[in-house]
């Protein structure tokens, strides 16, 4: 069952005593529980600051939830059962939906949903899991329900096309370079290191290509993947024509999917459990083991976070974050903007085995390589806090100051513990010297901000600085 949600007072105390000392390790800042059969959640797409569409891998029902519900195990605000539109065959009537991504283009706002493309747990072939389909988002967030979905179209043969891409050397690396046909063969379970299962879906830097992230197989990072080669790297498959692929009901196939050059990343012998875009050049990879997490978690049988530029030539940067064995993050929602150590991500967990699943917020955390390394007093553009937010905790006005080494463009904003921007205090150039700021708790048009933990975030060029403070009644 989901763990008891900590009280606001206890949460604030934990944050003030532990998080102000640094952002090295992920802490559960807040926790919510949501209702769904089987207690599963596998993919999520944010709708504004407070809502999200979520899928799970046990049914074909797409649900709209509050991201921060007041009560426990809260029911969805809206749901759409797309099973009648997916043309299932055989006795297994699940699409095993694992991921989702939103794309805004000339068609409006659409959400693309992807099955695992894998076999059953016992290795039986499951063609219904090979589907990718799209839904149109309707509504502007003000109605009841705030948003709804309408089915658009689907493609049923994505798995076949991915395997053919490898078998027929369509990537140019050599036939069967990644061994995908053997990984997807009957009798091979999807959670084996040499199995086949996709769980990540995001949009590439060009804004149209989709990135498909594989949980399995792990592949050889320095040559062909064979029965004897090391399996240490995660595989991303660029899908070049996702919108056109789901235009039919279904689009004819196999052979309709078009792919780009594969991307192989070192995630510490982990696969991709979620792949999320926040800002140009800023991706967050939630990496996890092919099978279950060890208890206590130990590498590589644990979850870790990696930031990545989205460029195939760049390797990801491991963040010094940890997740308890009781959590299984399989989807993530990020605030819009560059990802820094103080970025607050909301994770959606696959809590299977009950009627509730949890979402939590955690810091992305500093790069793992910097654990124990004192920060430079001046770095990048050199903007830093010269006076921390005070008083803390505060009932009224909070003041702080920043120091600027030269004329530079600066953004100064206030964020709550979920990462939402509450107030913008400055957006523009600042001259050399110290600059003082004050915030009285106003969060127009929402009214005064409630008690809790807040962050001052300062951005200048590639530099980001954050300081926390608390408000009390």
N, C-alpha and C positions, 0 to 999 in steps of 0.2 A: 504494500500500500504506500501511497505517497507520504513522505515525511511531513510532520507537522510544520506548518508555516510559522517562522519566527515572528514574534511581535515586533511592531515598529520600533519600540524603545530598545529592545534587545538588538535588533538589526543595526540601529544607529550606534549603539555602544560597541558592537563588534567592528563596524567599519572604522570608528574613530580610533579604537585601540590597535587594530591590526593593519588597516589599509593605508592609514596616513604614514606609516613607516616605510611604505614602498609598494610597488605594484608588481612584484616578482611573480607571485603565484595567484592563480585564479581563485577567487573566493565566491561563494554563492551570495550575492548581494541581496537578492529577493527571489522568492519562489511562489509560483501559482500552480494551481491544478485545474485541469479542464476535462470535461466528460466526453468519452467516445467509447464505443464497444471495443473490447480487448485492451484498452489503455494504451493504444499505439499512436504515435505521431512520427512521420518520417520526412515530410517536406513542408515548407512554409514560405509564404510570400506576404510581406507587409502591405497593408492598405492604410496609408496615412500613418499617424503616430500611435494609434491606439487599437487598430484592428489587424487581423491576419487571416488569410485563407490557409488551411492546413489539410494535408492528405495523410493517410496511413496505409500500411501495406497489408491490411486485412480485409478491406472492403473498397468499393469504388465510390465512396461518398466524399464529396468535397465540402468542407465545413468552414464557416466564418466564425471566428472567435474574437472576444476581447483579449488583447494582449496582457492586460493587467486587471483581471476580474477581482471584484471585491470579495466574493465568497469562494468556498472551496469546491472543486470538481464542477465548475460551471458549465452549463450546457451551451452549445453553439447558438449563435444568433440567427443562423441560416444554414441550410444544407442542400446540396444537389446530388442526387444519386445518378451517376453517369453510366452505370452498368448497362441499361438498355441501349445506350448509344455505342457501346464498345464491341459489339458483335462477338461475344465470347463463344467458344466452342468447347466441347468435351465436358468432363465432370468437375474440373477445377475452375470455379468462376471468380477468380481474383486476378486483378491486374498487377498485384504486388507493387503498388505505387511507392516510389522511394524518394522522389525529388520533384521540385517545381521551380519555375523561374518566370518572372514577369518581363514582358517586352512591350514597349510603347512605340508604335510606328504608325504608318498610314492607315492601318486597320483599327486604330484605337489602342486600348489596353487589353492585352491578352495574356493569359497565364498558360504556360506549357507544362504538362504533367508527364512524367516518364516512369515506366515500369522498370523493374530490376534487370530485365533481359536474361534472368538466370533460371536455373533449374529449381525444383523443389528441394527442401532440406535433405531428402533422401536421394537426390540426383535424378528424379524423374523429369522428363521434358515438359515444359509448361509454356506453350506458345502464346497464351493470353498475356504473359508477362513481357512480351516484346513490343507492346504498344507505346507510342508517344501520341498525345492528343492535345488539343487546345480548347480553351473556353474563353469567351468574351466577357469582360467585366462590364456590368451595367450598374448605373447609379453613381451618385456623387458624394456619398457618405452622409447624407442628411436624411434619407428616408428610413422607413421601417419595412424590411431590413435596410441597413445603410448601403449594402452592395448585394447584387445577385450575379449569377453566372448563366450564360447560355452556351451550349455545346457548339463547337465550330467544325471539327473534323479530326481525322486520325490517320496514322500509318501503322500497319500491323507487322511489318517485316524488318524492323530496325536491327534486331539481333542478327538476322540472316545477312544483312548488308555489312554489319560490323565484322562478322566472321569472314565474309568474302573479301573485304578490304585487306585483311591480314593474309588469308590463304592465297589470294591472287596477286599479292605484292602491289596493291594499289597505292601503298604509302612509299614504295620505292626502296625499302630497306632489305627486302628479300622475302620470298614466300614463307609464310608461317613464322615470321620473325618473332612475334609475341606468343605463338602457340595457342591462339584463341580457340581454334577448332577443338583442340584437345581439352581445353579448359571448360568449354561449353558442352562437351559430349555427354550423352546419357550415362548415368551412373556416377558423375562427378558432382559433389555437393557444392553449392555456391559460396560457402563460408570457408572452404579450404584455400590455402595460400595459392594453389594452382587452379582454383575454381573460377567462376565467372559471375560477376554481380556488380551492377552500377548503382551508385547512390548519390552522385553529385551532378548538378546541372546549373550552369551559369552562362552569362553572356561574355564573349571575348571582347578585347579592347576595341575592335572595329565596330561594335554595336549590333552586329547581325549574326555572326558566327556563334554557335552554342558550344560550350565546353562540357563534355560528358566525362565525369570523374568515376574511375573504377575503384570499388572497394577491393575486388579481386578480378583478375589475378594480380599479384605482385610480379614484377618483371625484372629481367636483368638490366642493370643500368649501364652496362658497357658492352653490349653485344646481343646476339640472338638469345631468346629465352628457350632453353631446352630442359630436358628432364634432369640434367645435372648442373645447370648453371645456377648461380645465386639468384634469389628472388628478393630484392631489396628495395625496389623502386615502384612508385605509383604511376599509373598510366592515365593520361587525359586524351580523349579522342575528340578533335574538333569536328562538329557537324555544321556544314556550310550552308545548308538550305532548309533550316528548321521550319520557317513559316510556310514555304511552298510544300513541304513534306506532308503537312497535315491539312491541306486544302480540300481533300476529298473525303468521302465517307464509305470506305477508306480510299486513300490514294493507292493506286495500283503499284504492286511490287511483287517480288523483290527487285532491287537494283535502283530504286529511286533516290536513296540517300546518298549524299555527296560528302566526302570527308577531306579534311586537310591533313597536314603533316602531324604525326603524333607528338605528344609532349610527355617526357619521362622525368619525374621529380623524385628527389630523395626526401622521404618523410620518415626516416628512421625505421625502415622496414614496416611501415604502416600503409594502409590503403586510405582512400578518400571517402569520408562519411558525409561531408557537406562541402560545397565549393561556392563561395559567396562573394559578390562584387559590392564594393562600397563607394568607389570613387576611381577615376582614371588612374591606373597604376597601383591600385590597392585592392587586393583580394585576400580573403581569409579562408584557409583550408582547415577544416576539422578533420584530423587524421586519427584513425583507430585501427585495432587489429583486425585481421581477416575474420577471426571467430570472436570468442568472448574475452572480456577484460579479466585480467587476473585480480585476485583479491588477497592482499592489497595490490593495487595497480603497480606494475613494474614494466619498464621498457623491454620489448616493443608491444607488450600486451596491455597498453593503456592508451588513453586519449591525450593528444597534444594539439596545440594550435600552431599554425604556420602562416605568416604573411608572405605574399608573393606579388610580384609586379604584373603578372599576366603575360609576360614575355617568355617564350619557350627557352630562350638562352639564359634566363635568370633562374637560379635555384631559390627555393623558399627559405625564409628565416624562421627558425623555431623560436617560439615564445616560451617563457618560463612559467607556464601555466600547468596546473594539475586539476584533475577531476577525480572525485571519489568513485569507488567501484560501484556505488549505487546509482550513478548517473550514466546515461547513454545518449550523448548529444548527437542527433542525426539531422538536424536542420539548424539554421542560424539566421537571425535578422540583425543587420547592422545599420547604424545611423548613416545618413548620407554625409560623406566627407572622408578625408584621409584617415587611415587607421593608425593610431598611436597607442602607446602603452596604457593610456587612460581611457581609450575607447571602450564603451560598455556594449557588449554584445548580448543579445537574447538568444538562448539556446532552447530548442525544442527536443524533448527526450522521448525515446521509445521505451516506455515503462511497462511493456506487455505483461499481461497476467491479471489485470484488474479492469475496472471501468473508467479509470482516470489516468491521465498522463500529465507530466509536469513541464512547465517552462521555467527557466531561471535566467537571471542576468549575472554576468561576470565580466571582469576586466580582461582585455586581451593580454595585457602584461608586457613586461619588457623583454627584449630578446634574451634567450637563454644564455648566450655567450657573455652577457653583461651582468649576470648574477654575481654579486660580490665586488663589482668594479665601481668605484666612486664615480658619479657623473661629473663631467667637465663643467666648471662654473660658467664657461661661455662655449657654446657650440653652434655650428651652422650659422644662422643669422644673429646669434648672440643675445636674443631677447630672453630675459629671465625675470622671475619674481624677486624684487628687492624687499618686499614686505608681504608676508603671507596674509590671507584673509583673516580678519579679526573684527570683533571677538568671535570665538567659536567654542561653544554654541552661542548663537545670537538670537535675540528677540526682535531687534530692529535693524538698523543699517549695518552692513558689513563693508569694511574698507580694505583695500589692498593697493599695492603699487608694483609696477613693472619697470625694468630698466632696459633702455634701448641703446645699443652701442653706436648706431648710425641711423640715418633716415631709412625707414623701412615700412612697408605696408603691413598692418597688424589687424587681426580680428580678436576681439575680446568678448567672450560669450559666457553665459551661465547655463549649466545643464543639470538635470536631476539625475537620480541614481540609475534610471533606465536609459540614460543617454540622450533624452529629448532636450532640445534647446529651449530654455525657458525665457531667456532675455539676451539681447544683443547690446552690449555697452559701447562698442567701438568697432568701426569698419572703415579703415582708411590709413593714410600715412601718419607716422609719428616721427618726430625729430629726436636727435640724440638726447639722452638724459633720462631722468625718472619721471614717471607719469602715474598719478594717483587716480583711483576709481572707487566708486561707492555703489552699492546696490541695496535698495530698501525692501526687497522681497516682492516687488511688483512683477506680475507675469501677464500683463494685458495681452489679449482680451479675456484671459481666463480668470483674472482676479488675483488676489494675494496667493503666494505660494504656500503650501502647507508645510508643517514641520517635517524635517527629514534631512538627509545628506545631499549636498549639492557640490558642484565642481565649477571653479573658474577655469576656463580653457583659453589659452593664449596661443594663437597661431601666427607665424611670420615666416613666409617662404616654406622651407621644408622643416622648420622647427615647430614643435608643439610642446607647450608647458601646461601643466594642470596642477591645481591645488584644491583640496577639499575643505569644506566647512559644513557646519550643521546649523540648522534653524530649529528652535524650540518654540512651543506656544507662548 
